[in-house]
Each structure stands twice: as C-alpha cells, then as structure tokens.
Amino acid sequence: MTNLRTCVFPCAGFGTRFFPATKVIPKEMLPLVDKPIIQYGIEEALASGFDKIVVISSKGKDAILDHFDRTSELERSLKERSKQDLLDAVDAVSRMVDIIAVRQKEALGLGHAVLSAADAVGREPFAVVLPDDVILAEEPCLLQMRRVFEETGRPVVALMEVSPEETSRYGIVGGEMAGGRRFRIRDMVEKPKQNAPSKLAIIGRYILPPDIFPLIQKTEKGAGGEIQLTDALRALVDEGDFYGYIFEGKRYDAGEKLGYLKATVDYALRHPDLGPDFRRYLDSIHG
C-alpha cells in the first residue's frame, strides 16, 4: 500500500451551474486568471508526488486532453515570430504530464466516475481530486493528506468546517479528533437535511485503497438518483480506521459562479505580474 502515484480527476459532468458558459466549453477549462481550472489541480497532484494522472471525461471534453498535448502549429507560429516567452509557457504545459483518458459513458454520479478508473488504477492506492475544488495553500493539500496516509496506511479525505446552514450541501462526517488536524471518522452522511453528525464537510480530495472499487459496485443509487461516492466510503469506514484531515489552506468552489469569482480575485492578487496593478484597481473602485 506504499506505491502511491496515481491521481484520478473526474471531469465528466455537464457543468450546469455555469450554463450557458459551459454549454460547449468544459467547466474544467474555464480560465482562472491565466490557467484553466484543471491545471491547478494537476499541478497540486504533481507537487504532491503523483505522476500517473487519470482523467475521467465524457463526450465534448476533448479540450482538456488537448490542453496538455503538443500544439505543433501554434509552437511553430510562436517560434517564427520570436515569441520565446509564450513558446516557453506553451511548451511547459505540453511537457507537464502524460494523461490516461477514460470515458464515463453515462452520467451516473461521482461514485460511478471513480469506478470507471478501476482498470487504469489497478491494485494500488490512489488519490481523487475534484478539479472544481481549487485550494490555495502554502503546502499542497494533497501533500498534507499524503503524509497521513503514509503514516497510517489508511484512507484519508480532506475536511473543512462549514456553517450549520451549509451542511446539507456536503458529505458530513461523524467521529472524533485524533491528534493534530486528524479526525477519526466513524460515520458519514451525504447532504444531510437535518441532524448532521458534525460541521466537518468532505471536500474534493481523497486518498483511497483499491478496495473501494468493489464497494462502489455494490452501492445503489442514492441522493439525486446517482451512485454517491460517500455511500461507498461509508462502507469502507466499517472495514477499519478511516481518517479525515482538516487541511491548511483556503478552498474555493470554482464550479459555481460566486466561488469562481472569489477564486479569480484572490489568485489574481497573488499573481506575480498582475497582482500589484490589480490591487491598485480594486483599491480605486473601493476608494
């Protein structure tokens, strides 16, 4: 259980919360300042020691794969026009990662999307990153979680505290603190309408054993008529220690409009080239 190198990115959703912008453009390819949303997640995975990237896509999502592929005509044009800085930027993305692409042919939920990666993952532990959940952190969230997995050999999910009013929007865990920022999970409920077991919500980072795949296969459709990953994770909780990690950093739901706007502002303010001018602009309109 030590060969932790595979990271799965479920990207097959329709992006309905962003319609009409995502009618033909994958939501994962919406720009967050100067990079598409998914690139932030892949950079986090690479910085956390994951070098085998599996993207679960669907029809109309080829732009995701194209982004990380070579673009000979564009590169030739930039070279001919001596645009070396732009050529270097394009080349860096092309060399960043080789992606294994898997098609999810039916939109049956996150659990089903993860199950679609079973053959690509094999019999090794793996991570799952939901690219909508963009996390701004000094140390990559996935790397924080990786340490917990390597110390315990047990599954880990990322947790953050939400308000009582927000618990119905998330998978919520029950259990107790286990030292530091670790939380020993005893139960989890997908989008509880009432009586949530805590205010700790699962967000889009998971490190899981391959044992999750047969559990997903046994999972019946749950909330929203979909195969919920949380329901399979609950079965995994029954099989042994299961940890949550209250990560250090700030999470943005870049899959919905307000969260995307907040992420854009904060990332723009931290951008080495744009940040100072953008801050002056914000100061001017609030002055």
C-alpha positions in Angstrom: 0.0 0.0 0.0 3.0 2.3 -0.3 3.2 2.9 -4.1 1.0 6.0 -4.1 1.4 7.6 -7.5 -2.0 7.6 -9.3 -4.4 10.6 -9.1 -7.9 10.4 -10.7 -9.6 13.6 -11.9 -13.4 13.1 -12.5 -14.2 15.6 -15.3 -17.3 14.1 -16.9 -20.0 16.4 -15.5 -22.0 18.8 -17.6 -21.2 21.9 -15.6 -24.8 23.0 -15.4 -24.1 25.5 -12.6 -22.1 27.6 -15.2 -24.6 27.5 -18.1 -24.5 28.9 -20.7 -20.7 29.4 -20.5 -20.2 25.7 -20.3 -22.6 24.7 -23.0 -19.7 23.7 -25.3 -16.6 24.5 -23.1 -15.7 22.1 -20.4 -16.1 23.8 -17.0 -12.6 22.4 -16.1 -11.2 24.6 -18.9 -12.6 27.9 -17.7 -9.7 30.2 -17.1 -8.7 31.1 -13.5 -6.6 34.2 -14.2 -4.3 32.7 -16.8 -4.6 28.9 -16.4 -7.6 26.6 -16.8 -9.1 25.4 -13.5 -8.0 21.8 -14.0 -4.3 22.8 -14.4 -4.3 24.0 -10.8 -5.4 20.5 -9.6 -2.9 18.7 -11.8 -0.1 21.0 -10.6 -1.1 20.2 -7.0 -1.0 16.4 -7.7 2.4 16.6 -9.4 3.8 18.7 -6.5 2.4 16.0 -4.1 4.3 13.2 -5.7 1.6 11.8 -8.1 3.0 11.2 -11.6 0.2 9.0 -13.1 -2.8 11.2 -13.9 -6.1 9.6 -15.0 -8.8 11.9 -16.3 -12.4 10.7 -16.4 -14.0 12.5 -19.3 -17.1 12.4 -21.4 -18.2 13.5 -24.9 -17.3 17.1 -25.6 -14.4 17.2 -23.1 -11.5 16.7 -25.5 -10.3 20.2 -24.9 -8.9 19.0 -21.5 -6.7 16.5 -23.1 -5.7 18.9 -26.0 -4.6 21.4 -23.4 -1.8 19.1 -22.2 -0.9 17.9 -25.7 1.6 19.4 -28.1 0.3 22.1 -30.5 2.8 22.0 -33.4 1.2 24.7 -35.5 1.0 27.2 -32.5 4.5 26.4 -31.4 5.8 26.9 -34.9 4.0 30.2 -35.2 5.3 31.5 -31.9 8.9 30.4 -32.9 8.7 32.2 -36.3 7.5 35.4 -34.5 10.2 35.1 -31.9 7.7 34.9 -29.1 10.0 32.9 -26.9 8.3 33.7 -23.6 4.9 32.5 -24.9 6.6 29.5 -26.5 8.2 28.5 -23.2 4.8 28.8 -21.5 3.1 26.6 -24.1 6.0 24.1 -24.0 5.9 23.8 -20.2 2.2 22.8 -20.3 2.8 20.3 -23.0 5.6 18.7 -21.1 3.8 18.8 -17.7 2.1 15.5 -17.7 1.0 12.5 -19.8 -2.6 11.8 -19.2 -4.5 8.5 -19.2 -8.0 9.3 -20.5 -11.1 7.2 -19.6 -14.6 7.8 -20.9 -17.5 7.8 -18.5 -20.3 6.9 -20.9 -23.2 7.6 -18.6 -23.6 10.4 -16.0 -24.3 8.2 -13.0 -22.6 10.2 -10.3 -19.2 10.6 -8.7 -19.0 7.1 -7.4 -19.6 5.7 -10.9 -16.9 8.1 -12.3 -14.4 6.8 -9.8 -15.3 3.2 -10.6 -14.6 4.0 -14.3 -11.0 4.5 -13.3 -10.6 1.0 -11.8 -8.7 -0.6 -14.7 -6.4 2.4 -15.1 -5.7 2.5 -11.3 -5.1 -1.2 -10.8 -4.4 -2.7 -7.4 -2.7 0.3 -5.9 -3.9 3.1 -3.6 -4.8 6.3 -5.4 -6.0 9.9 -5.0 -9.1 11.6 -6.3 -9.1 15.3 -7.0 -12.3 17.1 -7.9 -11.0 20.0 -10.1 -13.9 22.3 -9.1 -12.4 22.4 -5.6 -9.5 24.8 -6.0 -7.3 25.0 -2.9 -5.0 27.9 -2.2 -2.4 26.7 0.2 1.3 27.2 1.1 1.7 23.4 1.1 -0.4 21.4 -1.4 -3.5 20.0 0.3 -2.8 16.6 -1.3 0.7 16.5 0.1 -0.7 17.3 3.6 -3.0 14.3 3.2 -0.3 12.1 1.8 1.7 12.2 5.0 -1.3 11.0 7.0 -1.8 8.1 4.5 1.9 7.2 4.6 1.9 7.2 8.4 -1.3 5.2 8.8 -1.7 3.2 5.6 -5.4 4.1 5.9 -7.8 6.1 3.7 -7.9 9.9 4.1 -10.3 12.6 3.0 -9.9 16.3 3.2 -12.2 18.1 5.6 -13.2 21.7 6.3 -15.6 23.2 8.8 -18.8 24.7 7.3 -21.7 26.5 8.9 -24.7 24.6 10.1 -26.7 26.1 7.3 -24.3 24.6 4.7 -24.1 21.0 6.0 -27.0 20.0 3.6 -24.7 20.8 0.7 -21.9 18.4 1.6 -20.9 14.9 2.8 -20.6 15.4 6.5 -18.5 13.2 8.8 -19.0 12.0 12.4 -16.3 10.8 14.8 -13.7 12.4 17.0 -10.4 14.3 16.7 -7.3 12.0 16.7 -4.5 14.5 17.3 -3.3 17.4 15.3 -5.6 18.1 12.4 -6.6 14.4 12.1 -10.1 13.3 12.6 -11.1 9.6 13.1 -14.2 9.1 11.0 -16.9 6.8 12.4 -19.7 7.8 10.0 -20.5 10.0 7.1 -23.8 11.2 5.6 -24.3 12.6 2.1 -26.1 16.0 2.2 -28.0 15.6 5.5 -31.2 17.6 5.5 -31.2 17.6 9.3 -29.2 16.3 12.3 -25.8 16.5 10.7 -23.2 14.5 12.7 -20.8 17.5 12.8 -19.9 20.6 10.9 -16.9 18.9 9.1 -17.5 18.5 5.4 -15.7 16.3 2.9 -14.2 18.4 0.1 -12.8 17.2 -3.2 -9.6 15.4 -2.1 -9.4 11.7 -1.3 -6.7 9.1 -0.9 -8.3 5.6 -1.1 -7.3 1.9 -1.3 -8.3 -0.2 -4.4 -10.8 -1.9 -2.1 -13.2 1.0 -2.7 -13.9 -0.4 -6.2 -15.9 -3.5 -5.2 -17.7 -1.4 -2.6 -18.8 1.1 -5.3 -20.0 -1.8 -7.4 -22.3 -2.8 -4.6 -23.6 0.8 -4.0 -27.1 1.5 -5.0 -28.2 4.9 -6.4 -28.5 7.4 -3.6 -29.0 11.2 -3.4 -30.0 12.7 -6.7 -30.5 9.2 -8.2 -26.8 8.9 -8.6 -24.1 6.5 -7.3 -22.7 8.5 -4.5 -19.0 8.1 -3.6 -19.9 8.9 0.0 -22.1 5.9 0.3 -19.2 3.6 -0.7 -16.9 5.4 1.6 -19.3 4.7 4.5 -18.9 1.0 3.8 -15.1 1.5 3.8 -15.4 3.1 7.3 -16.9 -0.2 8.6 -13.7 -2.0 7.5 -11.2 -0.2 9.6 -9.6 3.1 10.5 -10.6 6.0 8.2 -9.2 9.5 8.6 -10.2 13.0 7.7 -7.6 15.8 7.6 -8.6 19.4 8.3 -6.3 20.8 5.7 -4.4 24.1 6.0 -5.5 26.4 3.1 -8.5 28.1 1.6 -10.9 26.2 -0.6 -13.0 27.7 -3.4 -15.9 26.1 -5.2 -14.8 27.1 -8.6 -17.7 25.1 -10.1 -20.2 27.7 -9.2 -20.2 31.4 -10.2 -19.6 33.1 -6.9 -16.9 30.7 -5.8 -15.2 31.1 -9.2 -15.3 34.9 -8.9 -13.8 34.8 -5.4 -11.0 32.5 -6.6 -10.3 34.7 -9.5 -9.8 37.8 -7.3 -7.6 36.0 -4.7 -5.5 34.3 -7.3 -5.2 37.5 -9.4 -4.0 39.4 -6.3 -1.2 36.7 -5.8 -0.1 36.7 -9.4 3.5 38.0 -9.7 2.8 40.1 -12.8 -0.8 41.1 -12.4 -1.2 41.3 -8.6 0.1 44.8 -7.9 -1.8 46.5 -10.7 -5.0 44.5 -9.9 -4.8 45.5 -6.2 -4.5 49.2 -7.2 -7.5 48.8 -9.4 -9.5 47.2 -6.6 -8.4 50.0 -4.2 -9.5 52.6 -6.7 -13.1 51.3 -7.1 -13.5 50.9 -3.3 -11.8 54.3 -2.6 
